[in-house]
């Protein structure tokens, strides 16, 4: 069965990150020109075994899981949205998008691009939109990551229901591409390392969007929440009573204004997600290679072999499996 | 079957909260003396129908659910830990504990006290401990609430793994009572109203405690995480791979250093909790009357009739039901 994985992150030569380290040291004093990256170096980033990810390559990971097409976004914890000056955020974001674009070209048909946006709090949201427009219209990207916390934990950002974000929503609707909620780093990390911050920000994002007017004001806006929606599907009972009390749309119906990926790594959690939001609102996503790229000694499987967890869910019909593994994504991202 | 509900909050006469409003207005200028509350007024707070909670009384709620004993803690969103000066936090916390104590006396055998602590960030943790000691040794309380975020969202507090908290852990072990993780208010509330903050802080609390040395340094410390542990049981797959990679205790085993209540309001979520942490680490809790005290028009049940959701879980043995509904709580809180 065709498999579309909506949750993949770019692999790139070390040279890209060495440049980032430089940007963070000279803060622009040496200029903003990215390093020359050869096609071979980019190709190698997908073909070389990676010791952070179980010592096999990016391509071997997705081949092994039967993934036909993977959506590639920037590696989120590297996004550095809160770094200053904003010019270095912008330069790095643009170059990462270029690398994603080249990755798509170098492995024809295998990847599609999801843009990072230069979400510096020092830039206007309208300025982020310029890069979204370039990525979609010039690079052929099919969506963009949206970090609800451009401050990366340093201060409280505007909630996603606030008008601050509206220029971005307008552009997403105009360009007819979905946004994928995915936060970036977290400073300081003692209580909340970036990986936990992802989950926390997804929880806040769902709450903020569904308690706001965003989907009234932008009925055509499409938003995907990663990692199964943070805490919300598990905690959804908490939000049902007030919906009844206030006579609002029932919360379970509201949830279906959003889409959710399956990047969860346990069958019980994936089943809870599917039952809570509906299979038609769920999209296959693995984050492969990434957090879950480790063999589980108990099962001999990769933790992020989410297709096997879905195989194990016996109540899904063939139509539901097709929708979950590719149909929903193909239609949402117009693949 | 005997039912012990470990997640109840005090009901109190309006006069108590009118005093709080005064404290927040005069900030101590009119003194700190609490108002006289009659026994009748306190009794009435449990016996009068409450229009915030479906227009029936606190007692009717727990009677209707077959709850024999409920643990009563302060109403968390009222705790005002971040208000200044600290003297008003201390005065209010002590008086709420007094009202809890009197509630226990006025309804013999029905309630047991869980202390609020005067968790002002302007007080030393050692100063909070004084009130814990008074509540346990003088008022007969069986545990205490622990708010991981005394700043109530205004700044980043020390993580629960940091030594800042150790004087409290020492006292909990010495007094041999559990702490119950439950945060208080959240300022500002636009992204994260207090009810969502509860969930977020529980997620951070589990992560902080299990990635620290707390249970090595305090092997006898007992900690209960409310609302089913925030996001963690649903997101647990995320924490398994790094445990394998680092050779640490498997995360599912680590989770069993903690206890969790069932305050979740959907059967799917409760089942996921029980499967993830084990029935022996789960405690019946309803927060009744509270967030879930609303009739579900689809089922005709109160959303917080969690005993009915547990009745519906068909794979629990009688022994497991007994442990979940009273045995685990009786042994943990020595009831």
HADDOCK unambig.tbl for C-alpha pairs under 7 A between the chains (distance, minus, plus):
assign (segid A and resid 159 and name CA) (segid B and resid 190 and name CA) 6.49 0.50 0.50
assign (segid A and resid 159 and name CA) (segid B and resid 191 and name CA) 4.90 0.50 0.50
assign (segid A and resid 190 and name CA) (segid B and resid 159 and name CA) 6.49 0.50 0.50
assign (segid A and resid 191 and name CA) (segid B and resid 159 and name CA) 4.90 0.50 0.50
assign (segid A and resid 191 and name CA) (segid B and resid 204 and name CA) 6.40 0.50 0.50
assign (segid A and resid 191 and name CA) (segid B and resid 208 and name CA) 6.06 0.50 0.50
assign (segid A and resid 192 and name CA) (segid B and resid 204 and name CA) 6.58 0.50 0.50
assign (segid A and resid 200 and name CA) (segid B and resid 200 and name CA) 6.44 0.50 0.50
assign (segid A and resid 204 and name CA) (segid B and resid 191 and name CA) 6.41 0.50 0.50
assign (segid A and resid 204 and name CA) (segid B and resid 192 and name CA) 6.58 0.50 0.50
assign (segid A and resid 208 and name CA) (segid B and resid 191 and name CA) 6.06 0.50 0.50
assign (segid A and resid 230 and name CA) (segid B and resid 231 and name CA) 6.66 0.50 0.50
assign (segid A and resid 231 and name CA) (segid B and resid 230 and name CA) 6.66 0.50 0.50
assign (segid A and resid 231 and name CA) (segid B and resid 231 and name CA) 4.26 0.50 0.50
assign (segid A and resid 234 and name CA) (segid B and resid 234 and name CA) 6.23 0.50 0.50
assign (segid A and resid 234 and name CA) (segid B and resid 269 and name CA) 5.34 0.50 0.50
assign (segid A and resid 235 and name CA) (segid B and resid 264 and name CA) 6.25 0.50 0.50
assign (segid A and resid 237 and name CA) (segid B and resid 264 and name CA) 6.00 0.50 0.50
assign (segid A and resid 237 and name CA) (segid B and resid 265 and name CA) 4.65 0.50 0.50
assign (segid A and resid 237 and name CA) (segid B and resid 266 and name CA) 5.34 0.50 0.50
assign (segid A and resid 238 and name CA) (segid B and resid 264 and name CA) 6.65 0.50 0.50
assign (segid A and resid 238 and name CA) (segid B and resid 265 and name CA) 6.56 0.50 0.50
assign (segid A and resid 238 and name CA) (segid B and resid 291 and name CA) 6.95 0.50 0.50
assign (segid A and resid 238 and name CA) (segid B and resid 292 and name CA) 6.87 0.50 0.50
assign (segid A and resid 241 and name CA) (segid B and resid 292 and name CA) 5.72 0.50 0.50
assign (segid A and resid 241 and name CA) (segid B and resid 294 and name CA) 5.63 0.50 0.50
assign (segid A and resid 241 and name CA) (segid B and resid 303 and name CA) 6.71 0.50 0.50
assign (segid A and resid 264 and name CA) (segid B and resid 235 and name CA) 6.25 0.50 0.50
assign (segid A and resid 264 and name CA) (segid B and resid 237 and name CA) 6.00 0.50 0.50
assign (segid A and resid 264 and name CA) (segid B and resid 238 and name CA) 6.64 0.50 0.50
assign (segid A and resid 265 and name CA) (segid B and resid 237 and name CA) 4.63 0.50 0.50
assign (segid A and resid 265 and name CA) (segid B and resid 238 and name CA) 6.54 0.50 0.50
assign (segid A and resid 266 and name CA) (segid B and resid 237 and name CA) 5.34 0.50 0.50
assign (segid A and resid 268 and name CA) (segid B and resid 272 and name CA) 6.47 0.50 0.50
assign (segid A and resid 269 and name CA) (segid B and resid 234 and name CA) 5.32 0.50 0.50
assign (segid A and resid 272 and name CA) (segid B and resid 268 and name CA) 6.47 0.50 0.50
assign (segid A and resid 291 and name CA) (segid B and resid 238 and name CA) 6.95 0.50 0.50
assign (segid A and resid 292 and name CA) (segid B and resid 238 and name CA) 6.87 0.50 0.50
assign (segid A and resid 292 and name CA) (segid B and resid 241 and name CA) 5.74 0.50 0.50
assign (segid A and resid 294 and name CA) (segid B and resid 241 and name CA) 5.65 0.50 0.50
assign (segid A and resid 303 and name CA) (segid B and resid 241 and name CA) 6.70 0.50 0.50
